Amino acid sequence: MRRRRVTVAAGFCFSFFMGTLLNLLFIPGFDHHQQREQQQQNGVTRSLLDPSLDLQEETPGSALDLARQLRERYEEVMRYRENRASGSAAKRLVRPLERRLMDLAQWASSEHLHKEQQQRGDLANALPKSRIDLALRAPWLGCRDIGNVTDLRYLGSGYTKAVYKVVLNGSVAVALKSVDFGGHDIENCVKRFGAVEDCYRLASYKLVKEMILLQRLQHPNILQLYGYCYQDSNDISDTLTTIMELGAPLEMIQLLQTSWEDRFRICLSLVRLLHYLAHSPLGSITLLDFRPRQFVIVDGELKVTDMDDASIEEASCSRNSDCFMEFPARNFTLLCSVEGRCQNMNEKRNLYNAYRFFFTYLLPHSAPSSLRPMLDVIVNATGELRWGIDETFAQLERVLYLYKSGLYLQNASHAHKAEYRRVPDTSIVEENYKCWPSYHHKGCLLSVFDLREAIEVCESHSQCKAFVWTNQTTWTGRQLVFFKMDSSRVVPAPDKITYVKVTG
């Protein structure tokens, strides 16, 4: 019977991991680009497209389309910078460069764009060629700091940007982001318009938008912007590189094998972020490109790193059917407000993506038994969109309180089966056995609220004959305890306590 239970449990675990793997592998997303063999020393940017590339012949219509896209992208950046400023507020005194760009936007929308003499040569001279310096505050780091970096390593890229890891001053590791000249955005634009520099400007607006958002949105679960640098690179003046906090990529398969406490921390970090985005200074913000690869982990906390596809626009509507949200496995129709906006669409889109990419895999599995009913309710409520972000936030914070305070523990009057001898300033060498989930891949290292819980864990493991109370705690303040299968090799160890089972 016991062998049968083990077989069934192993089969369940295998099915769960395979299902998770298949789901993650088939999520629609951006293709990674291969790292270029040669990297530019002065700009830390990708190499230019092959000069022999057969560019499509440009037409006046396509040139006007490029000008329109530049204008629209620039106006979007300015909206985020000015925090939804009104038309009159937009006419405030600005720096000469900003005024020049504003004049360009007005010019691009005026009727003389349609005049026959506006060919590509005139248009190229009118488009912005200089830096687009829209920083809201003085940066901490700049060109001088990244002029002599070490340990340059390519991390990855998407449609628009390439990301590198570098070390500054031989000690501080940061991430550098720049427009990827081999990326989808640049390649498609150059094929269509044949204007590398103008296409670079168009793509760089995404980087500027992200820079503005990272400055405006200050939250522990948003990656920090340290600075930026404009420099000439790839025969283009004033190419932009942003300097950002470095995080570790989010590896979902690896995360599934960590302790429930760490997985809960990821979900709590995400909910705190989404709660902030729903009530941000810019209004409700949705992450249109919401996938695990848009996040990183910094000191155990989840942080969003890619903000160029964020949006503050709420969908307009005239009836409820206009507020239709479609996902791979589920569709929803929200209410249309009297103001003609889909109610809480940005918030609900974020929340359902959090459910399908994170909650359903990370929250319930291997959680303390007394917390599982609450976690199941949270998962089901977000999967059905019965809750908004405020309720989800409150419920996860309640779970955290119960877990940190020890109130989740059951059977407070339960009598222990054995007695344990306390041996201060000692530890046990080796004598390990494996348990899941464990903080140590070769042993059974778990977190407990107090000594009573440690004894209960030991009594629930048939192999456990002793445990070592370490001098380490988790992010919740819980104690890390090493459970051992024998106590014959006790050795001196300051600040540790060994508990040896003596009866039972």
ABEGO torsion letter per residue (X at the ends): XAAAAAAAAAAAAAAAAAAAAAAAAABBBBBBBBBBABBBAAAGBBBBBBAABBBBBBBAAAAAAAAAAAAAAAAAAAAAAAGGBBAAAAABBBBAAAAAAAAAAAAAABAAAABAABBAAAAAAABBABBBBABABBBABBAAAAABBBGBBBAEBBAABBBBBBBBGGABBBBBBBBBAABAAAAAAAAAAGBAAAAAAAAAAAAAAAAAAAAABBBAABBBBAEBBBBBBGGBBGBBBBBBBBBBBBBAAAAAABBAAAAAAAAAAAAAAAAAAAABAAEBBBBABBBAAABBBBGGBBBBABAAABBABBBBBABAAABBBBBAABBBBBBBBAAGBBBGAAAAAAAAAAAAAAAAAAAABGBBAAAAAAAAAAAAAAAAGABBAAAAAAAAAAAAAAAAAGAABBGAABBBABBBBBBBGBBBBEGBBBBOBBABAABBBBBBABAAAAAAAAAABAABABBBBBABBBAAGBBBBBBBABAABBBBBBGBBBBBBABX
